[in-house]
């Protein structure tokens, strides 16, 4: 079956994503069982307060969502919680303009060994480069640390305490961090090189390493 990874720009797909989140977070992982205002246990949907500040990508097959990833742009606002979590609240407005945060990386169980998570990460990386994003921050559980390291993330704060999800690992990815990507042999490096080779994308680019 054909799989697509696309930026969500319609309410029908957004609702499918919310239902997918409910299946993974609530039914599979047992999160959001309390009344936190995010889980709709009647409609089987899980909302995210950051969606309006984010680019949401969905992987689908036959109109069924099988994976998601959100890239939250700090400059769009509504990110104080993440800025505090990652210790970024005192960074300048100029810095905030080039920072994004990743959340909601989820893949359906039957596709978790298929490379779909990377395809979602690659889609957000390409768009982040086009939009001038330079730093991306995440927090994750231990089983995802190696996945993120393989594509070029490094430790930021290490183990921190998330108010909703407990102990999580904080990491950062520099979108122009060529040295780090080369060191780990990141598959994203090819995408970065393609970005540099695009005549419309080279102005103002600073390569780290």
Secondary structure, 3 states (H helix, E strand, C coil): CCCEEEECCCHHHHHHHHHHHHHHHHHHCCCCCCCCCCEECCCCEECCCCHHHEEEEEEEECCEEEEEEEEEEHHHCCCHHHHHHCCCCCCCHHHHCCEEEEEEEEECHHHCCCCHHHHHHHHHHHHHHHCCCCEEEEEECHHHHHHHHHHCCEEEEEEEEECCCEEEEEEEEECCEHHHHHHHCCCHHHHHHHHHCCHHHCCCCCCEC
